[in-house]
Amino acid sequence: MPPRRSFCPPSSLRSAKLPPLSSAGSEYRTVAWWSPEGSSPIGDETEFRPAITNLTEPVLLIRKNGTVAAVRGGTLAFSPRSSTAESYPVAGFAPAVRPEDLGDGGFCADYRLRYAYVAGAMANGIASTRLVEEMGRAGMLGFFGAAGLSLERVEAAIEQLEGSMRDTPYGFNLIHSPNEPELEAAVADLYLRRGIRLVEASAYLRLTLPLVRYRVSGIGRDARGRVVAPNRIIAKASRVEVASQFFSPPSEEFLTELVGAREITQEQAVLAAALPIAQDLTAEADSGGHTDNRPLVTLLPTMLALRDRMQRERGYALPLRVGAAGGLSTPAALAAAYSMGAAYVLTGSVNQACTESGSSDAVRSMLARAEQADIAMAPAADMFEMGVRVQVLKRGTMFPMRAARLYDLYRAHAGLEDLSEADRTFVEKQLLRTGIEEAWRSTRAYFLKRDPEQVERAESDPKHRMALVFRSYLGLSSRWANDGDPSRVVDYQVWCGPAMGAFNEWTRGSFLEKPENRRVAVVGHNLLFGAAMQLRWQHLRSQGIQLPMEAVTGYPLEPEALRKALNT
């Protein structure tokens, strides 16, 4: 194991030789001079390191004897020439850049957060109640991963978080379920009945009635006459055509249907036309699970442009906001997202690798060994028939290859009865580990409880019956991973994006290299602190000051040092 790294910058940071401002070697153009006041000392090399790393205070650097020195106090005069013999040319200045100032302050105020940092919902309870609790206590926002769970499990999570979180903000996931619309409606009804006021809407290809009903239920006017809706949605989208639906008011068709069903009044339908489905939308780039593999550097500016256009066209009273997700697992990545204009950042893969996630120690160990190339696309259990794919880990598991073969068999055959002897043996012996008929019996029992219409359709449609049996393997594969089933390691389905490999490289040699040390709040705070350091470095770099790169890459701080750095 390589030697442990700490965040404390090396001695080379204590002073730095100034390079020329341009490759042509032009002279520095001094625009300001610093003079000490009375006996105030000039900061020497011992002042440099703490000045740079103290993000709560601005830093002023001067040129002194061919090096850069940090100074405190004194007076500053903006002039091309020195006015006193004791004046020193200013090399650069950087304002305070606290982690809590990153992102959109309005986003933090609206959701009562200290940091514009969100842990997204990962299905099957991977984004667990414990993870949500830790995020809330740390001043960040967490969403419980309700997708794939029974209504009973989701309601149990609601009861737990209601008791433990009280006034601390948190949310639940509402996932688009085109193959199980009744389940999506039931989950939305549960959230309305239990008073869940914030959901993360994910995997939507188009808006649905349950999602719209959740948003507009209880809509009215406040004491100042403003239109307000008690239920809020933070949407995830990677396509402009989907994002534009979330940034629009509910369609007249949906509102008419809700009025006809007496879910809302005619007056509420009129009010709903003044609000978007989602004020906040996450531009989801190359993430684990459901993804279009879009690069963040092209997707985020596109979504920001859409935000601006729709804000102008609609004239909403409250501003639309766009956050960033996908590939965010290092301080540099977060700094880039905030710099491009992200109102907040949302992480996923790195949270699954933390001890609070609903995954298993076996999966956390696999994730800790992952590199950026150790991922693949595989058929999605919830949208199998549509050919939708999810991004998963391929190192240490054969799931991506096996799932892809199942989808090929589904496309090539009209039913299970049409499988060749070799294909049937592969499915029964290697995947299901039981006969196809027995697998259908257990699958049938599952869907009779979850969605009986699926069984009715399957019994009259052999191809749909085949799809349900194949989907049972896809669904169980993620549960085997979460349970850490040692007999099913080769079948583990682990949702993961390339961010995991970048995170492992960043933490290499630090205390966060070990899976057991990865705590979701410590990871989040380190990413935020490191991002702030990156932004300070970039600010000074743009003024021609070349600090040693190893000093500002944001190596992870251990918990005690992190608390001091964040003043928590």
Secondary structure as GFF3:
##gff-version 3
##sequence-region A 1 568
A	DSSP	three_ten_helix	11	13	.	.	.	ID=ss1
A	DSSP	beta_strand	33	35	.	.	.	ID=ss2
A	DSSP	alpha_helix	45	53	.	.	.	ID=ss3
A	DSSP	beta_strand	59	64	.	.	.	ID=ss4
A	DSSP	beta_strand	67	71	.	.	.	ID=ss5
A	DSSP	beta_strand	75	77	.	.	.	ID=ss6
A	DSSP	beta_strand	88	94	.	.	.	ID=ss7
A	DSSP	three_ten_helix	99	101	.	.	.	ID=ss8
A	DSSP	alpha_helix	105	111	.	.	.	ID=ss9
A	DSSP	beta_strand	117	119	.	.	.	ID=ss10
A	DSSP	alpha_helix	129	137	.	.	.	ID=ss11
A	DSSP	beta_strand	141	144	.	.	.	ID=ss12
A	DSSP	alpha_helix	151	165	.	.	.	ID=ss13
A	DSSP	beta_strand	171	175	.	.	.	ID=ss14
A	DSSP	alpha_helix	181	194	.	.	.	ID=ss15
A	DSSP	beta_strand	198	202	.	.	.	ID=ss16
A	DSSP	alpha_helix	209	216	.	.	.	ID=ss17
A	DSSP	beta_strand	220	221	.	.	.	ID=ss18
A	DSSP	beta_strand	227	228	.	.	.	ID=ss19
A	DSSP	beta_strand	232	237	.	.	.	ID=ss20
A	DSSP	alpha_helix	240	246	.	.	.	ID=ss21
A	DSSP	alpha_helix	252	260	.	.	.	ID=ss22
A	DSSP	alpha_helix	266	272	.	.	.	ID=ss23
A	DSSP	beta_strand	280	284	.	.	.	ID=ss24
A	DSSP	beta_strand	289	290	.	.	.	ID=ss25
A	DSSP	alpha_helix	296	314	.	.	.	ID=ss26
A	DSSP	beta_strand	321	325	.	.	.	ID=ss27
A	DSSP	alpha_helix	331	340	.	.	.	ID=ss28
A	DSSP	beta_strand	345	347	.	.	.	ID=ss29
A	DSSP	alpha_helix	349	352	.	.	.	ID=ss30
A	DSSP	alpha_helix	361	368	.	.	.	ID=ss31
A	DSSP	beta_strand	375	379	.	.	.	ID=ss32
A	DSSP	three_ten_helix	384	386	.	.	.	ID=ss33
A	DSSP	beta_strand	389	393	.	.	.	ID=ss34
A	DSSP	alpha_helix	399	412	.	.	.	ID=ss35
A	DSSP	three_ten_helix	416	418	.	.	.	ID=ss36
A	DSSP	alpha_helix	421	425	.	.	.	ID=ss37
A	DSSP	pi_helix	426	432	.	.	.	ID=ss38
A	DSSP	alpha_helix	436	450	.	.	.	ID=ss39
A	DSSP	alpha_helix	452	458	.	.	.	ID=ss40
A	DSSP	alpha_helix	462	483	.	.	.	ID=ss41
A	DSSP	three_ten_helix	486	491	.	.	.	ID=ss42
A	DSSP	alpha_helix	499	507	.	.	.	ID=ss43
A	DSSP	three_ten_helix	511	513	.	.	.	ID=ss44
A	DSSP	three_ten_helix	515	517	.	.	.	ID=ss45
A	DSSP	alpha_helix	520	541	.	.	.	ID=ss46
A	DSSP	three_ten_helix	549	551	.	.	.	ID=ss47
A	DSSP	alpha_helix	559	566	.	.	.	ID=ss48
###
